[in-house]
Structures are given as structure tokens and as C-alpha cells.
Amino acid sequence: MREEMEEVLKEMRDLEVALLTKTDALKLAETRLENRLYRAGVELCCDEPEKGLKEEVLQLRQTRKDLQDKIDCATATYNALEEQKVRIDKNLDDKCKGLMTDIRSLGMRIRLRTGEFGGSATSNDRYIQLTRMEEIPPS
């Protein structure tokens, strides 16, 4: 899971670099298009270079939108992986605590069986000692 998270982070970084590159290209195309509007001594006309610049601006905007969508999707994937990792870590911690409880209880059972808490070898002797009824009451 950690490898998947690292891959998603790397993909996000690559997409952000691509987005910055496209943003710079878009700014350049928009600036060139704007400069064409304020040319001295030239009437406003819609010639081939202007059409090409407008098409380039539209393509760059769409590319930026697509890249941003991919970044959002990768971010959502990373967040989901991170939440899943937190749940897995919590479950693992709970299972470790449960396992330690089982180990301690098994150790306690072994000590009770071997007679460490009183030296009684038979189960009747052990029950008598645990209930503190060494003497049988008269009936």
C-alpha cells in the first residue's frame, strides 16, 4: 500500500509540473493574442495567425482543465489510500492488543495448571484452594 501511495504522490507531482508548464504556455499565447489587438497602424482583422492563437488558447485551457481534473482524481485516490492505511493500522493495533491479552491469559492458565499458585496437583485441590474452602463444612 505504501508503494501505491508513493506512486500516486509521484503522479500528482508530475501532473502539477505539467500543469505549470501548460499555464506558462497559456499565458504566453494569451499575451501574444492581446499584443495583436494593440498593434499600431493595423486595422483589427481576423487573419490566420490570430485564428491559430485563439485555437491554441482554447486547446491550452482544455488541457489545463483536464490536468486539473486528473490532479483532483489523484488527490482523492491518495486521500482514500491514506484513510485505508489509518484503518488498517488501527485494526492491526487492536489485533496486537488482543493477541497480547490471549498470550497473558494462556500464561496464567499454564501457571494455574502447574500449581505455581499453591502447588496443588489435582483439579480438586486446585478448586479447593481457589475457593478457599480447605475444610469441608459439616453437613
N, C-alpha and C positions, 0 to 999 in steps of 0.2 A: 504494500500500500504506500509505503514511503517513496518507492521508486515512481509510482504513478503520480504522487503529489509533486515530486521533483520535475517530472516530465511536463505536468500541467503548468508549473511555475515557469519553466523554460519556454514553453509555448506562449505563455502570456507575455513574457519579456520580448520574445521575437515579434509578436503581434504589435506590441507597443512601439517597438523600434520602427516597424513597417508603417504604423500609423503616423509617427512623427515625420517619417520620410515623405509620405503622401501629403501630409499637412504642409510641409515646406514647398512641395511641388505645386500644390493648390494655391498657396499664397503667391508664388511666382506667376502662375498663369493668370490669377485674378489681377495682379499688378500690371502685367503686360496688357491685359484687356482694358484695364482702366486707363493706362497711358495712351492707348489708341483713341480713347474718347477725347482727349485733350491735345491732340496733335495741332500744331499751329499751321494755319493755311490750308487745311484739308477739310473738305466737307464730310459730314457724317455719312458714311456709306457702309453697307453690309457686304464686304468683299470676302473672298475665300479665307484669308488669314484670320479674319475676325470670326467667321463661322467655325474654323478649326479650333480657335482658342475657346470659344463658347462650348464646343463639343468636349474639348479637353477638360474644362472646368466641371462640366456635368459628370464626366466619367470619373474624375478625381473625387468629386463629392460622393458619388455612389460607392466608390472603392473605400473611402474613409468610413462611410456608414456600414459597409459590410465588415470591415476590420473591427469597428467598434462593437458590432453585434457578436463577432467571434470572441472578442475580449470579454464581453459580458457573459457569454456562454462558458468560457474557460473559467472565469471567476466563480460562476455558480457551481461548476463542477468541482473546483478546488474547495469551495466552502462546504459542499456536500461531503467530500472526502475527509475534510478536517472534522466535521461533525461525527462522521462514522468512526474516525480514529479515536475521538474522545469517548464515544460509547464503547468501543472495543477495549480501550484502556480501563474504563470503569468496570466493565464486566470482568476483565482479567484480574483486576484488583479484588473484586468481590469473590471470585473463584479462588484466588490465592488465600484470602482470609478464611474461606470455608474449608479449604484444604488444610490449613494450619489448625483449625478447630478440630477437624477429623483426626489429625495426627496426634494432637494433645489428648483427645478422648480415647484413642487407641492406646496411647501410653498409659493413661490412667487405668484402663481396663486390664492391661497386662500387669501393672503393679498390683491391682486388686487380686488378680488370679494367682499371682506368685506368692501372695501373702506378705508383701512388703509392709502393709499397714496392719500388722498384727501377727503375722506368722501362721495363721490358720490355713491348713492344707485342704480340708474338705469344705464343700459348699455349705453344709450345715453349720460348721464352726464359723465360717465367714459371715453368714447371715446372723448368727447369734451375736457376733462381735459388732457388726454394723448396726444392729438394733439395740445394742447394749442390754441384752437380756441373758446374761451369763447364767443366772439362776432361773430355773423354770418355776414360775409361780405355782403355788399349790392350787389344785382344782377342787 
